[in-house]
Amino acid sequence: MDEELFRELRQEIRSGLDVTSALGNRELMQYIERTVFRRPELRELTAQEKRSLIRRIFDSFRGLDILQPLVDNPAITEIMINSHEDIFIEQDGVVSRLPLKFESRSRLEDIIQSIVAGVNRVVNESSPIVDARLKDGSRVNIVLPPVALKGPTMTIRKFPESPMTMQDLIVRRALSPEAAEFLQQLVVGKYNIFISGGTGSGKTTFLNALSQFIPPDERVITIEDSAELQIVTVPNLVALETRNANTEGRGEIAIRDLIRSSLRMRPNRIVVGEVRGSEALDMLQAMNTGHDGSLSTGHANNTRDMISRLETMVLSGADLPVPVVRQQISSAIDIFVHLSRMRDRTRKVTEISEVAGLENGEVVLNPLFRFRETGEKDGKVEGELEPTGNGLIHVAKLQAAGIAAAKK
């Protein structure tokens, strides 16, 4: 439909009455329908075209404008707005540009402000970067000018309505049934597990699936920058989210503040959605002070790189000798699980390693499972997550949980 006619219709509806506050959603939809059906130039449209037009006008008032159908489409996993005229999506692992654009830069800015206001956050020129979320839990990152040179930029990472289970990941060949059973034993046995991987490798999805092995009688505290975890199997759950500073630079509540507070909330386990900075030390100390079974994630290219990054994170906020930091990592984290996004855009667990201890001042890993690629078929990477043959060295937690032996 002609964009000028769309804007004219919307302006007519807006000027007809204060629709943004005076009407409920149902009444607004009915008002839009009456307006559309009255227009003689729209009589030639099919019923489907009229429905689409009515929905788009409604979304421009109450939804996310042209983004709403994209958010509602379960097949789309990522929406990337590089400017008001430049929109990309990821669907089935393929990124493509859409022939869509906002009517103006100010319209995109209005949508951004409505999103951040919905989660009590602020984004402006003086504080141009913010993480937020949509009502459905989708993660939103926003960057404004002058940092974003092309105009307001927004990236929306969508998540399925129902979190994936470990069985779903097995069906998708993200890991083997044997590895899934092994991880289940470790979660029940209260091993501290750290999930590493690159951007878009599926860390949050995997953390959600892994958390479903947590016994339902435990108390779990989740801590995130922007709440996106979907732990549905634990009734005694407290979800905490950071808060940005206000316009006066006050009131910020960081991840490390929430970790410290969570220790006074009698948790059985603490789940930190992602560590990126100095809060890594607080997470390690929590794991070292009786909160076994805790889970977290971080960005890295491989497990060894994740250990180095954890060292750097801790040292960014504390003046500690490197050997002390490595001792903290070695005693706090029991298992590293590394995820990779393969060249065919599938996501797989590529390594499961136990932290064996320290040797000559270095953290020693005991690889338990490794992904072995066997080739390609129909453009898909073939292979299996296979046991290395190494046994689990530290079995005390399994024995304490009444689990005789973990498979390897």
PyMOL commands that set and color helices and strands:
alter all, ss='L'
color gray80, all
select helices_A, chain A and resi 3-16+19-22+25-38+40-42+47-62+65-72+105-118+166-171+177-188+203-211+255-262+279-287+303-317+322-332+396-400
alter helices_A, ss='H'
color red, helices_A
select strands_A, chain A and resi 76-83+86-91+94-97+129-133+139-143+153-157+193-197+220-224+237-241+269-272+295-299+335-341+347-359+362-377+380-387
alter strands_A, ss='S'
color yellow, strands_A
deselect
rebuild
show_as cartoon
